[in-house]
């Protein structure tokens, strides 16, 4: 099978799309397309850095294989102003040139287009033998960093053209046509997160550590974390990830520290060894529709998990401690630390058992079965 994938830029912190496609690429021809954005750039440092990185990718050798991967990566010279028709016409030509469509006279070989970025539908000329898969992992109307006023018409067109739609939550399922939509909840690299890992030297061994890793954005309940740090000075709070919001007030506490994003493979050095893992999210459209990758990774690592109340954690209410208020959240953190420091409990084994069967390999096998059928 020939597959063309439109996802986030390859090489960033692995998304669910990257996890699935890595498995699919082991037995199929997969081309990954970078640089199809979902908003127009702004005059700010963050966008300037992103522009520099994209230019470096585009003007380096465009087609390559990622290390230890069967996926071919392409960086077509695509413009981000998708609201203009002339831009989409230009982008489509650039895409076809980059993939060699102009030279192979459009062979009859079927192509499966896997689309995680709705604006990419503007690049696709679907033929009768082709199929389009829409993998919807987020509610783009509430996603930080997405210009939904621009993206909305592309998503509607993608939904209309898609042969199969995969969603990760009941909330997203309710927004899609029932006749072609399938639930595909996230998997986990169980071996990576469950196999014993050495403790990272950053972690203090003489004080309980409460941890979170991931993008530190506006979906994180910063006020909740401030209350936790203030009321429990005897606990260390460690945040790992790129900061996209003002964190000065939280980092002013002596018991709060931050580390920039680390490699995916290094995460177990932290998540297996801190005493509590947090899912401290606000209540908004994005969080109600999400299925956080870190949820199953935390469970595989085996430490107690404390979460705010959002739909994705309800499936694991037997093992995750869920709180609907700040006071309840702090109390559950106390309970979690007691569990972590108690000897004789088999919490780690029980926690891991909830996600042991949810490997990315099994998820990808189910996807391939449906696509090839």
RASUL-V396043 format. One record per residue. RES is the residue in one letter. PSI is psi as a letter, one per 40 degrees, with the letter a starting at -180 (* if undefined). OMEGA is omega in degrees with one decimal (none if undefined). D_FIRST is the distance of its C-alpha to the first C-alpha in Angstrom with 2 decimals. Layout:
res=RES psi=PSI omega=OMEGA d_first=D_FIRST
res=RES psi=PSI omega=OMEGA d_first=D_FIRST
This chain:
res=X psi=h omega=175.0 d_first=0.00
res=X psi=h omega=-178.0 d_first=3.79
res=X psi=h omega=173.3 d_first=6.32
res=X psi=h omega=-172.2 d_first=10.03
res=X psi=h omega=172.3 d_first=12.58
res=X psi=h omega=180.0 d_first=16.24
res=X psi=a omega=173.0 d_first=18.45
res=X psi=i omega=179.6 d_first=21.79
res=X psi=h omega=178.8 d_first=22.52
res=X psi=i omega=178.2 d_first=20.75
res=X psi=e omega=172.5 d_first=23.43
res=X psi=i omega=179.6 d_first=25.55
res=X psi=h omega=-169.5 d_first=26.43
res=X psi=h omega=175.3 d_first=23.18
res=X psi=i omega=176.3 d_first=22.23
res=X psi=d omega=177.7 d_first=20.44
res=X psi=d omega=179.2 d_first=17.38
res=X psi=d omega=179.1 d_first=17.56
res=X psi=d omega=-178.3 d_first=18.12
res=X psi=d omega=-175.5 d_first=15.12
res=X psi=d omega=175.9 d_first=12.68
res=X psi=d omega=178.6 d_first=14.32
res=X psi=d omega=-178.2 d_first=13.46
res=X psi=d omega=-176.5 d_first=9.77
res=X psi=e omega=179.8 d_first=9.61
res=X psi=d omega=-178.1 d_first=11.25
res=X psi=e omega=-177.9 d_first=8.42
res=X psi=i omega=177.7 d_first=5.37
res=X psi=h omega=-175.4 d_first=6.16
res=X psi=h omega=172.8 d_first=8.34
res=X psi=h omega=-178.0 d_first=11.28
res=X psi=h omega=-176.7 d_first=14.21
res=X psi=h omega=174.4 d_first=16.88
res=X psi=i omega=163.8 d_first=20.45
res=X psi=f omega=172.4 d_first=23.65
res=X psi=h omega=-173.3 d_first=23.10
res=X psi=i omega=179.6 d_first=26.20
res=X psi=f omega=172.3 d_first=27.84
res=X psi=i omega=176.9 d_first=31.45
res=X psi=i omega=-179.4 d_first=33.70
res=X psi=i omega=178.5 d_first=35.17
res=X psi=i omega=177.6 d_first=38.79
res=X psi=g omega=179.0 d_first=41.63
res=X psi=i omega=-176.2 d_first=41.47
res=X psi=d omega=-178.1 d_first=41.00
res=X psi=d omega=-179.9 d_first=37.77
res=X psi=d omega=177.4 d_first=36.07
res=X psi=d omega=178.2 d_first=37.63
res=X psi=d omega=179.8 d_first=36.18
res=X psi=d omega=178.6 d_first=32.72
res=X psi=d omega=179.1 d_first=33.15
res=X psi=d omega=-180.0 d_first=34.21
res=X psi=d omega=-179.7 d_first=31.20
res=X psi=d omega=178.6 d_first=28.81
res=X psi=d omega=178.4 d_first=30.78
res=X psi=d omega=179.0 d_first=30.60
res=X psi=d omega=-176.0 d_first=26.80
res=X psi=d omega=-173.9 d_first=26.55
res=X psi=e omega=168.0 d_first=29.09
res=X psi=a omega=178.3 d_first=27.94
res=X psi=h omega=-168.3 d_first=25.18
res=X psi=d omega=-176.6 d_first=22.46
res=X psi=h omega=-179.8 d_first=19.32
res=X psi=i omega=172.8 d_first=19.40
res=X psi=h omega=176.2 d_first=17.99
res=X psi=i omega=179.8 d_first=19.69
res=X psi=h omega=179.5 d_first=21.87
res=X psi=f omega=-179.0 d_first=20.47
res=X psi=i omega=176.6 d_first=16.98
res=X psi=e omega=-176.6 d_first=13.59
res=X psi=h omega=174.6 d_first=13.19
res=X psi=h omega=-175.7 d_first=14.22
res=X psi=h omega=178.2 d_first=16.98
res=X psi=i omega=178.2 d_first=18.26
res=X psi=g omega=-179.9 d_first=21.70
res=X psi=i omega=-178.5 d_first=22.26
res=X psi=g omega=-174.0 d_first=25.93
res=X psi=h omega=178.5 d_first=25.81
res=X psi=i omega=-173.8 d_first=29.07
res=X psi=e omega=-175.2 d_first=29.60
res=X psi=g omega=-172.5 d_first=31.91
res=X psi=e omega=179.6 d_first=29.47
res=X psi=e omega=-179.3 d_first=32.46
res=X psi=h omega=-177.4 d_first=33.24
res=X psi=d omega=-178.7 d_first=31.54
res=X psi=d omega=176.8 d_first=32.21
res=X psi=d omega=-179.6 d_first=30.37
res=X psi=d omega=176.1 d_first=27.23
res=X psi=d omega=177.2 d_first=27.54
res=X psi=d omega=-177.7 d_first=27.97
res=X psi=d omega=-179.8 d_first=25.07
res=X psi=d omega=178.4 d_first=22.62
res=X psi=d omega=178.8 d_first=23.82
res=X psi=d omega=179.1 d_first=23.55
res=X psi=d omega=-178.6 d_first=19.95
res=X psi=d omega=178.0 d_first=19.00
res=X psi=d omega=-177.3 d_first=21.09
res=X psi=d omega=-178.9 d_first=19.66
res=X psi=e omega=178.8 d_first=16.00
res=X psi=e omega=-179.8 d_first=17.33
res=X psi=d omega=-178.4 d_first=16.75
res=X psi=e omega=-175.1 d_first=20.38
res=X psi=d omega=-176.5 d_first=20.08
res=X psi=e omega=177.6 d_first=17.07
res=X psi=f omega=176.8 d_first=18.59
res=X psi=g omega=178.7 d_first=15.59
res=X psi=i omega=-176.4 d_first=13.62
res=X psi=e omega=179.9 d_first=12.42
res=X psi=h omega=179.0 d_first=8.68
res=X psi=i omega=176.6 d_first=7.59
res=X psi=h omega=170.8 d_first=7.30
res=X psi=h omega=177.2 d_first=7.56
res=X psi=h omega=176.7 d_first=10.81
res=X psi=h omega=-171.8 d_first=12.23
res=X psi=h omega=174.1 d_first=15.94
res=X psi=e omega=-177.9 d_first=18.69
res=X psi=h omega=-171.5 d_first=21.14
res=X psi=d omega=-179.7 d_first=22.34
res=X psi=e omega=-178.8 d_first=23.73
res=X psi=e omega=179.7 d_first=20.29
res=X psi=d omega=179.2 d_first=20.03
res=X psi=e omega=-178.3 d_first=22.56
res=X psi=e omega=-168.0 d_first=20.10
res=X psi=h omega=167.3 d_first=17.50
res=X psi=g omega=-175.8 d_first=18.00
res=X psi=h omega=175.2 d_first=15.85
res=X psi=i omega=-176.3 d_first=15.40
res=X psi=d omega=-177.1 d_first=15.59
res=X psi=e omega=-178.2 d_first=12.01
res=X psi=i omega=171.4 d_first=10.79
res=X psi=i omega=180.0 d_first=11.29
res=X psi=h omega=176.2 d_first=13.20
res=X psi=h omega=173.1 d_first=13.68
res=X psi=h omega=176.5 d_first=17.15
res=X psi=h omega=-174.8 d_first=17.84
res=X psi=h omega=-178.6 d_first=21.63
res=X psi=e omega=-177.2 d_first=23.36
res=X psi=i omega=168.3 d_first=26.68
res=X psi=h omega=-173.8 d_first=29.28
res=X psi=e omega=179.1 d_first=29.24
res=X psi=e omega=180.0 d_first=32.64
res=X psi=e omega=-174.2 d_first=34.22
res=X psi=h omega=178.2 d_first=32.16
res=X psi=h omega=177.8 d_first=34.18
res=X psi=e omega=178.9 d_first=33.17
res=X psi=h omega=174.9 d_first=31.45
res=X psi=g omega=-172.4 d_first=33.25
res=X psi=d omega=175.0 d_first=32.50
res=X psi=d omega=177.1 d_first=34.78
res=X psi=d omega=-171.7 d_first=32.30
res=X psi=d omega=-169.9 d_first=29.07
res=X psi=d omega=-177.5 d_first=30.09
res=X psi=d omega=177.6 d_first=29.43
res=X psi=d omega=178.7 d_first=25.91
res=X psi=d omega=178.0 d_first=25.17
res=X psi=d omega=177.9 d_first=26.65
res=X psi=d omega=179.2 d_first=24.51
res=X psi=d omega=178.3 d_first=21.33
res=X psi=d omega=-179.6 d_first=22.46
res=X psi=d omega=-175.8 d_first=23.18
res=X psi=d omega=-173.4 d_first=19.86
res=X psi=h omega=173.6 d_first=17.61
res=X psi=d omega=178.0 d_first=16.02
res=X psi=h omega=175.1 d_first=16.08
res=X psi=h omega=174.3 d_first=18.50
res=X psi=h omega=176.1 d_first=18.84
res=X psi=i omega=-174.8 d_first=22.33
res=X psi=e omega=-177.5 d_first=24.19
res=X psi=i omega=177.9 d_first=27.67
res=X psi=d omega=-179.9 d_first=29.79
res=X psi=d omega=177.6 d_first=31.23
res=X psi=d omega=178.1 d_first=27.92
res=X psi=d omega=-177.3 d_first=27.07
res=X psi=e omega=-177.3 d_first=30.38
res=X psi=e omega=-174.0 d_first=29.48
res=X psi=i omega=175.6 d_first=26.28
res=X psi=h omega=-174.3 d_first=25.92
res=X psi=d omega=-172.4 d_first=26.11
res=X psi=e omega=-179.4 d_first=24.11
res=X psi=e omega=-176.9 d_first=20.73
res=X psi=h omega=-178.5 d_first=21.48
res=X psi=i omega=175.2 d_first=20.72
res=X psi=h omega=177.0 d_first=22.51
res=X psi=g omega=-178.9 d_first=20.60
res=X psi=i omega=-174.3 d_first=23.40
res=X psi=i omega=174.4 d_first=23.06
res=X psi=a omega=179.5 d_first=22.69
res=X psi=i omega=171.3 d_first=24.63
res=X psi=g omega=-171.1 d_first=24.53
res=X psi=d omega=-178.3 d_first=27.21
res=X psi=d omega=-178.8 d_first=27.92
res=X psi=d omega=-171.9 d_first=28.57
res=X psi=e omega=-178.2 d_first=30.89
res=X psi=d omega=179.5 d_first=32.61
res=X psi=h omega=-176.6 d_first=33.32
res=X psi=h omega=-179.1 d_first=36.82
res=X psi=i omega=175.5 d_first=36.96
res=X psi=i omega=178.8 d_first=40.00
res=X psi=h omega=176.4 d_first=41.83
res=X psi=h omega=-177.5 d_first=41.67
res=X psi=d omega=-179.6 d_first=45.16
res=X psi=d omega=-176.3 d_first=45.18
res=X psi=h omega=176.1 d_first=45.73
res=X psi=h omega=-176.6 d_first=49.41
res=X psi=e omega=-174.6 d_first=50.35
res=X psi=e omega=178.6 d_first=53.69
res=X psi=i omega=176.2 d_first=52.58
res=X psi=h omega=177.7 d_first=49.97
res=X psi=h omega=176.4 d_first=46.89
res=X psi=h omega=-171.0 d_first=44.90
res=X psi=i omega=172.2 d_first=41.48
res=X psi=h omega=170.0 d_first=38.74
res=X psi=i omega=-178.2 d_first=35.72
res=X psi=a omega=178.9 d_first=33.52
res=X psi=h omega=-179.5 d_first=34.09
res=X psi=g omega=-171.9 d_first=37.80
res=X psi=a omega=-175.2 d_first=37.68
res=X psi=e omega=174.3 d_first=39.56
res=X psi=e omega=176.8 d_first=37.91
res=X psi=h omega=-178.8 d_first=39.85
res=X psi=g omega=-176.1 d_first=43.30
res=X psi=d omega=179.9 d_first=45.42
res=X psi=d omega=176.3 d_first=48.70
res=X psi=d omega=-179.6 d_first=47.81
res=X psi=d omega=176.4 d_first=47.18
res=X psi=d omega=177.9 d_first=50.44
res=X psi=d omega=178.7 d_first=52.32
res=X psi=d omega=-179.2 d_first=50.79
res=X psi=d omega=-177.5 d_first=51.74
res=X psi=d omega=-174.5 d_first=55.20
res=X psi=e omega=179.4 d_first=56.08
res=X psi=g omega=-179.6 d_first=54.70
res=X psi=e omega=179.8 d_first=55.81
res=X psi=e omega=176.7 d_first=55.67
res=X psi=i omega=172.4 d_first=51.85
res=X psi=h omega=176.2 d_first=49.62
res=X psi=h omega=-178.2 d_first=46.77
res=X psi=h omega=177.4 d_first=43.92
res=X psi=h omega=179.1 d_first=41.25
res=X psi=h omega=177.3 d_first=38.21
res=X psi=i omega=179.7 d_first=36.14
res=X psi=h omega=179.3 d_first=36.36
res=X psi=h omega=179.9 d_first=39.39
res=X psi=e omega=177.3 d_first=38.86
res=X psi=i omega=178.1 d_first=42.12
res=X psi=h omega=-176.5 d_first=45.74
res=X psi=e omega=-173.6 d_first=46.30
res=X psi=d omega=-176.7 d_first=49.81
res=X psi=d omega=-179.9 d_first=51.65
res=X psi=d omega=-177.9 d_first=49.56
res=X psi=e omega=177.1 d_first=49.55
res=X psi=e omega=178.2 d_first=53.32
res=X psi=h omega=-177.3 d_first=53.70
res=X psi=d omega=-177.9 d_first=54.44
res=X psi=e omega=178.3 d_first=52.27
res=X psi=h omega=177.9 d_first=49.10
res=X psi=i omega=-176.6 d_first=46.91
res=X psi=i omega=174.2 d_first=43.66
res=X psi=h omega=175.5 d_first=41.06
res=X psi=i omega=-178.7 d_first=38.44
res=X psi=h omega=-180.0 d_first=34.79
res=X psi=i omega=-179.8 d_first=33.89
res=X psi=i omega=179.6 d_first=30.74
res=X psi=d omega=-176.9 d_first=28.62
res=X psi=d omega=-178.2 d_first=29.41
res=X psi=e omega=-174.8 d_first=33.13
res=X psi=d omega=179.7 d_first=33.34
res=X psi=d omega=176.4 d_first=34.36
res=X psi=d omega=177.7 d_first=37.38
res=X psi=d omega=-169.4 d_first=38.65
res=X psi=d omega=177.8 d_first=37.22
res=X psi=e omega=-167.9 d_first=38.33
res=X psi=e omega=171.8 d_first=41.81
res=X psi=i omega=-171.4 d_first=43.07
res=X psi=d omega=-179.5 d_first=44.96
res=X psi=h omega=172.7 d_first=43.28
res=X psi=h omega=-173.7 d_first=39.92
res=X psi=i omega=167.3 d_first=40.14
res=X psi=g omega=-170.7 d_first=38.14
res=X psi=g omega=-172.4 d_first=40.83
res=X psi=i omega=173.2 d_first=39.28
res=X psi=i omega=177.5 d_first=41.09
res=X psi=h omega=175.1 d_first=40.70
res=X psi=i omega=-174.7 d_first=38.70
res=X psi=d omega=-178.6 d_first=35.84
res=X psi=d omega=-177.6 d_first=33.23
res=X psi=d omega=178.2 d_first=34.41
res=X psi=d omega=-178.6 d_first=34.71
res=X psi=e omega=-171.0 d_first=31.01
res=X psi=i omega=171.0 d_first=29.70
res=X psi=g omega=-170.1 d_first=28.36
res=X psi=h omega=176.5 d_first=29.42
res=X psi=d omega=-175.0 d_first=27.33
res=X psi=e omega=-179.5 d_first=30.67
res=X psi=d omega=-178.9 d_first=31.88
res=X psi=d omega=176.6 d_first=29.88
res=X psi=d omega=175.6 d_first=30.31
res=X psi=d omega=-177.9 d_first=34.06
res=X psi=d omega=177.7 d_first=34.10
res=X psi=d omega=178.5 d_first=32.28
res=X psi=d omega=170.3 d_first=34.85
res=X psi=e omega=177.9 d_first=37.53
res=X psi=i omega=177.2 d_first=40.11
res=X psi=i omega=-178.0 d_first=41.71
res=X psi=h omega=174.7 d_first=40.06
res=X psi=h omega=-174.7 d_first=42.14
res=X psi=i omega=165.3 d_first=40.61
res=X psi=i omega=-172.9 d_first=41.83
res=X psi=h omega=173.4 d_first=41.18
res=X psi=i omega=-168.1 d_first=37.79
res=X psi=d omega=-173.2 d_first=35.45
res=X psi=d omega=-177.1 d_first=32.80
res=X psi=e omega=-176.4 d_first=35.52
res=X psi=d omega=179.4 d_first=37.01
res=X psi=d omega=-175.8 d_first=34.56
res=X psi=f omega=-176.2 d_first=36.07
res=X psi=e omega=176.8 d_first=39.69
res=X psi=d omega=-175.3 d_first=40.84
res=X psi=d omega=178.2 d_first=39.99
res=X psi=h omega=177.4 d_first=39.85
res=X psi=h omega=-172.8 d_first=43.23
res=X psi=h omega=-178.3 d_first=42.98
res=X psi=i omega=-179.4 d_first=45.73
res=X psi=e omega=177.9 d_first=46.69
res=X psi=i omega=179.7 d_first=49.42
res=X psi=d omega=-178.6 d_first=50.28
res=X psi=d omega=179.9 d_first=52.96
res=X psi=d omega=179.6 d_first=50.72
res=X psi=d omega=-179.4 d_first=47.98
res=X psi=d omega=178.9 d_first=50.51
res=X psi=d omega=179.6 d_first=51.92
res=X psi=d omega=172.5 d_first=48.53
res=X psi=d omega=176.3 d_first=48.03
res=X psi=d omega=179.2 d_first=51.37
res=X psi=d omega=-177.8 d_first=50.23
res=X psi=d omega=178.7 d_first=47.01
res=X psi=d omega=175.7 d_first=49.04
res=X psi=d omega=178.5 d_first=51.34
res=X psi=d omega=-178.0 d_first=48.44
res=X psi=d omega=-175.4 d_first=47.05
res=X psi=e omega=179.1 d_first=50.48
res=X psi=h omega=179.2 d_first=51.43
res=X psi=i omega=176.5 d_first=51.31
res=X psi=e omega=178.4 d_first=50.38
res=X psi=i omega=177.6 d_first=47.72
res=X psi=f omega=-177.6 d_first=44.24
res=X psi=d omega=-176.9 d_first=42.66
res=X psi=d omega=-179.7 d_first=39.91
res=X psi=d omega=-179.3 d_first=38.69
res=X psi=d omega=179.4 d_first=38.95
res=X psi=d omega=-177.8 d_first=37.14
res=X psi=d omega=-177.3 d_first=34.20
res=X psi=d omega=-179.2 d_first=33.99
res=X psi=d omega=-174.3 d_first=32.97
res=X psi=e omega=-174.4 d_first=29.57
res=X psi=d omega=-176.7 d_first=28.98
res=X psi=e omega=-173.8 d_first=26.26
res=X psi=f omega=-178.8 d_first=24.39
res=X psi=i omega=174.8 d_first=22.18
res=X psi=d omega=178.4 d_first=19.11
res=X psi=d omega=179.9 d_first=17.33
res=X psi=d omega=177.6 d_first=18.40
res=X psi=d omega=-177.8 d_first=17.51
res=X psi=d omega=177.9 d_first=13.88
res=X psi=d omega=176.9 d_first=13.72
res=X psi=d omega=178.2 d_first=15.22
res=X psi=d omega=-179.0 d_first=12.83
res=X psi=d omega=179.4 d_first=9.70
res=X psi=d omega=-178.5 d_first=11.99
res=X psi=d omega=-178.3 d_first=12.88
res=X psi=d omega=-175.9 d_first=9.67
res=X psi=d omega=179.0 d_first=8.25
res=X psi=* omega=none d_first=11.88
